Amino acid sequence: MPRNNEAWSSDDQIVQQILNGSAEAFDLLYNRYFPRVYRFALKRLGDPGEAEDVAQEVFFTVFNCLASFKGNSSLLVWIFGITRNTVNRRFRRVIPPIESLDTGNGAELAAREPLPDHTVDVRRVLSRCEEVIERDLTPLQRRIFHLKHLRRQPIRTIAEALGKSEDAIKANLYRMRRTIAQGAAGLESLLSS
């Protein structure tokens, strides 16, 4: 396997190397297209944190679906199709209104109860996610997970707080998402429903 990234000049060569298991080739693909995906998402969403999340989700999808890439269009066009769909899903998300329970109006809020089977599935998958996070992530990755997903910090802030580069944080986020998805069967189908 070539160590020189210049040896993989075409997208087809990079795709083939990734499908053959080359992490170096995926890193090259990620570094080549992440800035463009991020800028597109930022322009559409106007929120750097949301744009980072979209870009991470896009590359997670690219990694998982790369075998389905047929080459009928350029790799960039295919990645931007995934990006556009991911951004559009963000626009379709329903954000519930926030009302204080202290005002007395909280009891009047109409809550849509999830189906019992779906609730059980969600709890089961979330429990598996917690197990994977505790068992399979490194202490640094757990800290990054906490800062990114629980405290909603942007990647730049996390990198500064941990003394790491932004690329190192992005790479860890990508690896964490892959580890969690592999260890928590049913997560992908739950997120897409």
BAFIMAR-639045 format. One record per residue (C-alpha): x, y, z. Coordinates in pm, whole numbers, plus 50000, padded with zeros to 5 digits. Example, Ala and Ser with C-alpha at 12.3 -4.5 7.8 and 13.67 -1.06 7.14 Angstrom:
2
SITE; 51230; 49550; 50780
SITE; 51367; 49894; 50714
//
This chain:
193
SITE; 50000; 50000; 50000
SITE; 50151; 50332; 49905
SITE; 50252; 50566; 50184
SITE; 50265; 50865; 49954
SITE; 49926; 51031; 49914
SITE; 50031; 51153; 49571
SITE; 50014; 50790; 49454
SITE; 49635; 50814; 49496
SITE; 49569; 51102; 49263
SITE; 49223; 51006; 49140
SITE; 48908; 50963; 49343
SITE; 48861; 50616; 49194
SITE; 49200; 50510; 49332
SITE; 49118; 50656; 49673
SITE; 48780; 50478; 49680
SITE; 48944; 50149; 49587
SITE; 49206; 50186; 49859
SITE; 48936; 50268; 50119
SITE; 48736; 49963; 50013
SITE; 49056; 49762; 50056
SITE; 49073; 49884; 50416
SITE; 49313; 50178; 50395
SITE; 49258; 50426; 50679
SITE; 49520; 50652; 50520
SITE; 49312; 50673; 50201
SITE; 49000; 50762; 50399
SITE; 49195; 51032; 50582
SITE; 49301; 51169; 50243
SITE; 48940; 51168; 50119
SITE; 48825; 51332; 50443
SITE; 49091; 51604; 50427
SITE; 49022; 51663; 50058
SITE; 48645; 51712; 50088
SITE; 48566; 51803; 50451
SITE; 48628; 52180; 50405
SITE; 48391; 52197; 50108
SITE; 48120; 51994; 50282
SITE; 48155; 52206; 50595
SITE; 48135; 52535; 50401
SITE; 47826; 52415; 50214
SITE; 47653; 52313; 50537
SITE; 47757; 52636; 50711
SITE; 47620; 52848; 50427
SITE; 47287; 52664; 50436
SITE; 47250; 52633; 50815
SITE; 47429; 52945; 50938
SITE; 47546; 52767; 51254
SITE; 47907; 52641; 51283
SITE; 47814; 52371; 51536
SITE; 47533; 52237; 51317
SITE; 47761; 52253; 51012
SITE; 48027; 52048; 51193
SITE; 47766; 51791; 51295
SITE; 47639; 51767; 50938
SITE; 47991; 51728; 50799
SITE; 48070; 51451; 51049
SITE; 47742; 51276; 50967
SITE; 47815; 51304; 50595
SITE; 48155; 51136; 50628
SITE; 48010; 50869; 50853
SITE; 47755; 50799; 50577
SITE; 48024; 50813; 50307
SITE; 48231; 50555; 50493
SITE; 47932; 50322; 50545
SITE; 47794; 50358; 50189
SITE; 48113; 50386; 49985
SITE; 48071; 50035; 49847
SITE; 47747; 50153; 49681
SITE; 47929; 50433; 49494
SITE; 47903; 50326; 49129
SITE; 48105; 50607; 48971
SITE; 47814; 50729; 48754
SITE; 47900; 51078; 48874
SITE; 48210; 51223; 49030
SITE; 48282; 51135; 49390
SITE; 48238; 51502; 49481
SITE; 47888; 51511; 49330
SITE; 47797; 51191; 49518
SITE; 47928; 51335; 49848
SITE; 47740; 51660; 49790
SITE; 47421; 51462; 49728
SITE; 47465; 51306; 50071
SITE; 47545; 51650; 50215
SITE; 47236; 51810; 50061
SITE; 47013; 51532; 50198
SITE; 47170; 51560; 50543
SITE; 47124; 51938; 50550
SITE; 46764; 51904; 50430
SITE; 46689; 51659; 50713
SITE; 46810; 51926; 50956
SITE; 46556; 52169; 50812
SITE; 46275; 51915; 50848
SITE; 46348; 51851; 51216
SITE; 46067; 51969; 51436
SITE; 46197; 52176; 51724
SITE; 45943; 52169; 52006
SITE; 45859; 52499; 52173
SITE; 46015; 52549; 52514
SITE; 45773; 52649; 52785
SITE; 45836; 52682; 53155
SITE; 45669; 52430; 53381
SITE; 45665; 52695; 53654
SITE; 45399; 52905; 53483
SITE; 45129; 52642; 53520
SITE; 45096; 52605; 53145
SITE; 45312; 52292; 53146
SITE; 45019; 52066; 53228
SITE; 44835; 52196; 52923
SITE; 45110; 52104; 52678
SITE; 44993; 51840; 52435
SITE; 45264; 51577; 52426
SITE; 45272; 51320; 52153
SITE; 45342; 50987; 52321
SITE; 45575; 50760; 52127
SITE; 45455; 50412; 52053
SITE; 45543; 50175; 52339
SITE; 45743; 49937; 52116
SITE; 45941; 50228; 51972
SITE; 46010; 50359; 52323
SITE; 46142; 50018; 52430
SITE; 46363; 50001; 52119
SITE; 46498; 50351; 52184
SITE; 46580; 50269; 52545
SITE; 46750; 49944; 52445
SITE; 46966; 50112; 52180
SITE; 47054; 50402; 52411
SITE; 47156; 50155; 52680
SITE; 47383; 49978; 52430
SITE; 47530; 50315; 52328
SITE; 47613; 50393; 52690
SITE; 47781; 50053; 52729
SITE; 47989; 50105; 52414
SITE; 48091; 50455; 52524
SITE; 48209; 50326; 52863
SITE; 48368; 50006; 52734
SITE; 48516; 50093; 52394
SITE; 48600; 50464; 52391
SITE; 48927; 50594; 52529
SITE; 48917; 50848; 52814
SITE; 49005; 51122; 52561
SITE; 48721; 51013; 52331
SITE; 48475; 51008; 52623
SITE; 48583; 51363; 52710
SITE; 48540; 51475; 52349
SITE; 48198; 51304; 52338
SITE; 48094; 51485; 52655
SITE; 48209; 51825; 52528
SITE; 48060; 51784; 52180
SITE; 47733; 51605; 52243
SITE; 47641; 51690; 52600
SITE; 47784; 52039; 52635
SITE; 47732; 52121; 52262
SITE; 48077; 52278; 52223
SITE; 48213; 52355; 51875
SITE; 48515; 52161; 51755
SITE; 48745; 52464; 51778
SITE; 48659; 52512; 52147
SITE; 48711; 52142; 52221
SITE; 49048; 52145; 52044
SITE; 49162; 52447; 52244
SITE; 49039; 52301; 52574
SITE; 49216; 51969; 52516
SITE; 49530; 52106; 52350
SITE; 49466; 51910; 52030
SITE; 49430; 52011; 51667
SITE; 49084; 52050; 51517
SITE; 49168; 51768; 51275
SITE; 49252; 51539; 51569
SITE; 48915; 51619; 51729
SITE; 48732; 51556; 51400
SITE; 48912; 51227; 51349
SITE; 48824; 51118; 51704
SITE; 48459; 51214; 51651
SITE; 48451; 51010; 51332
SITE; 48608; 50706; 51505
SITE; 48373; 50738; 51802
SITE; 48064; 50747; 51581
SITE; 48184; 50443; 51391
SITE; 48260; 50254; 51716
SITE; 47922; 50342; 51867
SITE; 47733; 50247; 51550
SITE; 47915; 49912; 51529
SITE; 47864; 49835; 51897
SITE; 47502; 49945; 51924
SITE; 47312; 49738; 51671
SITE; 46995; 49911; 51556
SITE; 47124; 50265; 51606
SITE; 47130; 50351; 51234
SITE; 46776; 50227; 51171
SITE; 46653; 50407; 51481
SITE; 46810; 50736; 51369
SITE; 46667; 50707; 51020
SITE; 46310; 50641; 51141
//
